Amino acid sequence: MSPTLNGKVCLVTGACRGIGKGIALQLGEAGAIVYITGRTKANLDECASEIKARGGHPVPIQMDHGIDTDVEKLFQKISAEQSGKLDILVNNAYAGVNTIFTSTGKKFYETDPTETWDCINGVGLRGHYHCTVLASRIMVQRKQGLIVNVSSSGGMRYLFNVAYGIGKAGCDRMAADCGHELRKSNVAMVSLWPGPVKTEYIQEKVMGDPTNPMGKMFAKGETIEFAGKAIVHLAADPNMMAKTGKILNTADLANEYSFTENDGTVPIDFRQVNTLLAYGGYTWMASLVPNFLKVPLWIMHFGSYKF
């Protein structure tokens, strides 16, 4: 049985589509009041309707996270309407997806430096920090809260392009350092790594293109709601503070809290040794390796930065 978050006040940025929408739906299904932000009113209204149908309490806010005054007004509104209460912030708003795919195959020095950086890390790394500061001011006063940065393994190893990797590494470090400063106030912050996610964009641009080599990876990927299930279980965990400052994989949280996709399946887990063998072409060997055999996190760490 899924945990309940009745009475909790949540904010999911960038909830019109994709992972943000999936997270908002799961928080709403758990009974929370969910503020959802986005630039497109039609998509926001659609998400709000789905949340309401699941028993949640949506508050759609049409805005642009690239405009600082919009962000400040958002937190003022939440604080005023909820009597200074905000329990969960999910930093998900992102405007770099199109830039990532249009610059595929180009070296960083072959793209416009400021445009590429601002598109990928403006409504992203910078925006996440802005929201984290404003949310923390509310949460610290009440001595409770959870902040989640939606990140990816691109913070550890090269993925897509240089600006993307820098942004995701920054998101991970933000969670670690903010978690350090927030710990004594009983406010947790983590960085969440979903696996490959079958967002609307991916289904249309990647999985819908038989010539795209990335299609195979996403075929066994997560639905947009899987990360939401991870956040719901984490928020309901009485020992949540033990995870503050850490990078958390959705697959690891699914194993710990025993949740699956709605159809009972479990998405691909790239820490599983048999998965890595299969994608390396050693399918016969992969069939002999049990699912519980995984690459230790400390080995993943040493596969990251160089000294």
C-alpha positions in Angstrom: 0.0 0.0 0.0 1.3 3.4 -1.0 2.0 6.0 1.8 -0.3 9.0 2.3 0.8 12.6 2.3 -2.5 14.1 3.4 -2.2 17.7 4.4 1.3 18.0 3.0 2.0 21.1 0.9 4.2 20.4 -2.2 5.6 22.4 -5.1 6.7 20.7 -8.3 8.3 23.0 -10.8 8.0 22.3 -14.5 5.0 20.0 -14.1 3.3 20.5 -17.4 4.8 17.4 -19.0 7.3 14.6 -18.5 8.8 13.7 -15.1 7.5 16.8 -13.4 3.9 15.9 -14.4 4.5 12.3 -13.2 5.8 13.4 -9.9 2.9 15.8 -9.4 0.4 13.1 -10.2 1.9 10.8 -7.6 2.1 13.4 -4.9 -1.6 14.3 -5.6 -2.6 10.7 -5.5 -1.0 10.5 -2.1 -3.4 13.2 -1.0 -1.1 16.2 -1.0 -1.8 19.8 -1.9 0.3 20.2 -5.0 1.4 23.5 -6.5 2.4 22.9 -10.1 4.2 25.4 -12.4 4.7 25.7 -16.1 4.5 28.0 -19.0 1.6 26.4 -21.0 -1.8 26.9 -19.4 -3.5 24.0 -21.3 -0.9 21.5 -20.1 -1.1 22.8 -16.6 -4.9 22.5 -16.6 -4.7 19.0 -17.9 -2.2 18.0 -15.1 -4.4 19.7 -12.5 -7.5 17.8 -13.7 -5.6 14.5 -13.5 -4.4 15.3 -9.9 -8.0 16.2 -8.9 -9.3 12.9 -10.4 -6.9 11.0 -8.2 -8.0 12.7 -5.0 -5.3 15.4 -4.8 -5.5 19.1 -4.5 -3.8 20.9 -7.4 -2.9 24.6 -7.5 -1.7 25.4 -11.1 0.5 28.4 -11.5 1.3 29.6 -15.0 4.7 31.2 -14.9 8.2 31.3 -16.3 11.1 30.1 -14.0 13.4 32.1 -16.1 11.9 35.3 -14.7 13.1 35.9 -11.1 10.2 38.0 -10.1 7.8 35.2 -11.1 9.7 32.8 -8.8 9.6 35.2 -5.9 5.9 35.8 -6.3 5.3 32.0 -6.4 6.9 31.4 -3.0 5.1 34.5 -1.5 1.8 33.1 -2.7 2.5 29.6 -1.2 3.5 31.1 2.1 0.5 33.3 2.3 -2.0 30.7 1.2 -0.6 27.9 3.4 0.2 29.9 6.5 3.9 29.7 6.0 4.0 26.0 5.2 5.8 24.1 2.5 6.7 20.5 3.1 8.2 19.3 -0.2 9.9 21.1 -3.1 10.8 19.2 -6.3 13.2 21.2 -8.5 12.3 19.8 -11.9 11.8 22.8 -14.3 14.1 22.5 -17.2 14.3 24.3 -20.6 17.3 22.6 -22.1 15.8 19.4 -23.7 15.5 20.8 -27.2 19.0 22.4 -27.1 20.5 19.1 -26.0 19.1 17.2 -29.0 19.7 19.9 -31.6 23.3 20.1 -30.5 23.9 16.4 -30.6 27.2 15.5 -32.3 28.7 19.0 -31.8 31.7 19.8 -29.6 31.1 22.4 -26.9 33.3 24.9 -28.8 31.2 24.5 -31.9 28.1 25.9 -30.2 27.2 29.3 -29.0 28.6 29.4 -25.5 26.2 31.7 -23.7 23.0 30.5 -25.5 23.9 26.8 -24.9 24.8 27.5 -21.2 21.7 29.6 -20.5 19.3 27.2 -22.2 20.6 24.2 -20.4 21.5 25.7 -17.0 19.3 28.8 -16.6 16.0 27.2 -16.0 17.8 24.3 -14.4 20.9 24.7 -12.2 20.4 28.4 -11.6 16.6 28.1 -11.2 16.9 25.1 -8.8 19.3 27.1 -6.6 16.9 30.1 -6.5 13.9 27.9 -5.6 16.0 26.0 -3.0 16.9 29.3 -1.2 13.3 30.5 -1.1 11.9 27.2 0.0 14.5 26.8 2.7 13.5 30.1 4.2 10.0 28.7 4.7 11.1 25.2 5.8 13.7 26.2 8.3 11.2 28.2 10.2 9.1 25.1 10.7 12.0 22.8 11.2 10.9 20.3 8.6 10.9 19.7 4.9 12.3 17.9 1.9 13.9 19.3 -1.2 14.6 17.2 -4.3 16.7 18.1 -7.2 15.8 16.0 -10.3 19.3 15.2 -11.7 20.9 12.3 -13.6 24.0 10.2 -14.0 25.2 12.9 -16.4 26.6 14.5 -13.2 29.1 11.7 -12.9 30.0 10.7 -16.4 29.8 12.4 -19.8 26.3 12.5 -21.2 24.8 14.6 -24.0 27.2 17.5 -23.8 29.5 19.5 -21.6 27.0 22.1 -20.3 24.5 19.3 -19.4 27.2 17.4 -17.3 28.3 20.6 -15.5 24.6 21.4 -14.7 23.8 17.9 -13.3 27.1 17.8 -11.3 26.1 21.1 -9.9 22.7 19.8 -8.9 24.3 16.9 -7.1 26.7 19.1 -5.3 23.9 21.6 -4.4 22.0 18.8 -2.7 25.2 17.7 -0.8 26.1 21.2 0.4 22.6 22.5 1.1 21.9 19.3 2.9 24.9 19.9 5.1 23.7 23.4 6.1 20.0 22.4 6.5 20.6 19.2 8.5 20.4 20.9 11.9 17.1 22.5 10.9 15.6 19.0 10.1 15.3 19.8 6.4 16.5 17.2 4.0 17.8 17.7 0.5 18.7 15.0 -2.0 19.5 14.6 -5.6 17.4 12.1 -7.5 18.6 10.1 -10.4 15.9 8.5 -12.5 16.9 6.0 -15.1 15.9 6.5 -18.7 12.4 8.0 -18.7 9.8 7.6 -21.4 8.7 11.2 -21.5 6.4 12.5 -24.2 9.4 14.0 -26.0 11.4 10.8 -25.8 8.6 8.7 -27.1 8.1 11.0 -30.0 11.7 12.0 -30.9 13.7 8.9 -29.9 11.5 5.8 -29.5 9.4 6.8 -32.5 12.6 6.9 -34.7 13.7 3.4 -35.6 17.1 4.7 -36.7 17.9 6.3 -33.3 20.3 4.0 -31.4 19.0 5.3 -28.0 15.6 3.9 -28.6 16.6 0.5 -27.2 17.7 2.0 -23.9 14.5 3.9 -23.4 12.3 0.9 -24.3 12.9 -0.6 -20.9 12.9 2.8 -19.1 10.7 4.3 -16.5 7.3 5.9 -16.9 7.0 9.5 -15.9 5.4 8.5 -12.6 8.1 6.2 -11.3 10.2 9.0 -9.9 7.1 10.4 -8.2 6.6 7.1 -6.4 10.2 7.3 -5.2 9.6 10.8 -3.8 6.3 9.9 -2.1 7.9 7.0 -0.3 10.9 9.1 0.6 8.8 11.9 2.0 6.8 9.4 4.2 10.0 7.8 5.5 10.5 8.7 9.2 14.2 8.2 8.7 14.4 10.5 5.7 17.1 12.7 7.3 19.5 9.7 7.1 19.5 10.3 3.3 20.0 14.0 3.3 22.8 15.3 1.0 22.9 12.1 -1.0 22.4 11.0 -4.6 19.5 8.6 -4.7 18.7 6.3 -7.6 15.0 5.6 -8.3 15.8 2.0 -8.9 17.5 1.7 -5.5 14.6 3.4 -3.8 12.2 1.0 -5.5 14.1 -1.9 -4.1 14.2 -0.4 -0.6 10.6 0.6 -0.4 9.2 -2.2 -2.6 7.3 -0.3 -5.2 7.0 -1.0 -9.0 5.4 0.6 -12.0 1.6 0.5 -12.1 1.7 -2.6 -14.2 3.9 -4.4 -11.7 7.1 -4.2 -13.8 10.4 -2.8 -12.6 12.3 -0.6 -15.1 15.9 -1.1 -16.2 18.6 -0.7 -13.5 22.0 0.1 -14.8 23.6 -0.9 -11.6 22.6 -4.5 -12.2 25.6 -6.4 -13.6 23.4 -8.5 -16.0 22.0 -5.3 -17.5 25.5 -3.9 -18.2 26.6 -7.3 -19.7 23.5 -7.4 -21.9 24.0 -3.9 -23.2 27.6 -4.8 -23.8 26.5 -7.6 -26.1 27.2 -10.4 -23.7 23.6 -11.6 -23.5 24.5 -15.3 -22.8 26.6 -14.3 -19.8 23.9 -11.8 -18.6 21.4 -14.6 -18.4 23.6 -16.4 -15.9 24.0 -13.4 -13.5 21.3 -12.9 -10.8 19.5 -9.6 -10.6 20.7 -8.8 -7.0 24.3 -8.6 -8.2 24.9 -4.9 -8.6 27.8 -2.5 -9.1 28.7 -1.1 -5.6 28.1 2.7 -5.3 31.8 3.2 -4.2 32.9 1.8 -7.5 30.6 4.2 -9.3 32.2 7.0 -7.3 35.6 6.1 -8.4 34.4 6.1 -12.0 33.7 9.8 -11.7 36.2 12.6 -11.1 39.9 12.2 -11.7 42.6 13.4 -9.2 
